[in-house]
Amino acid sequence: RIAGAIGRAKQRVRICSPVITAAPVLATLAQLVAEDKLDVAGCLDAPQIQGVVYQWHENGNVAWKLPLLERVIAGRFTGKPSTPYGLGTVHDFMHAKIVVADDVVFMGSFNLSRSGEQNAENVLEIHDPALAEHLSTYVDEVRRRYPPVQLPA
């Protein structure tokens, strides 16, 4: 449903998420960024997405996703420089889970990942122009706090 709403967007897409690795969402976003016909932007967790890239380099079965992710990240996505997870470390990672596609909002406990597709996650789908505008502004405020995402080579 989320990838479909993103694909139907005509004006804007905003995302706050730890990662974007679910193939339908990633492919749809990559297409939209390549077409450059609407405003696509967001914020991810930089160390988590960098870890994903490392794993994809190691696992040839999913390496096909790398060009899609690179295209999406080359758009207007920033990355929160959080502290990598470890015992006794601060847990300051990007944990917001918001997708705005025009006047449709998705929010909840979901991750935009393969495991998020398989888990029992909570997702609210709300069709409300005022809420979509408010959350789009929120995502823009969050993304302005951080630098562009730098993916490892």
Secondary structure by P-SEA (a helix, b strand, c coil): caaaaaaacccbbbbbccccccaaaaaaaaaaaaaccccccccccaaaaaaaaaaaaaccccccaaaaaaaaaacbbbbccccccccccccccccbbbbbcccbbbbccccccccccccbbbbbbbbcaaaaaaaaaaaaaaaaacccccccc
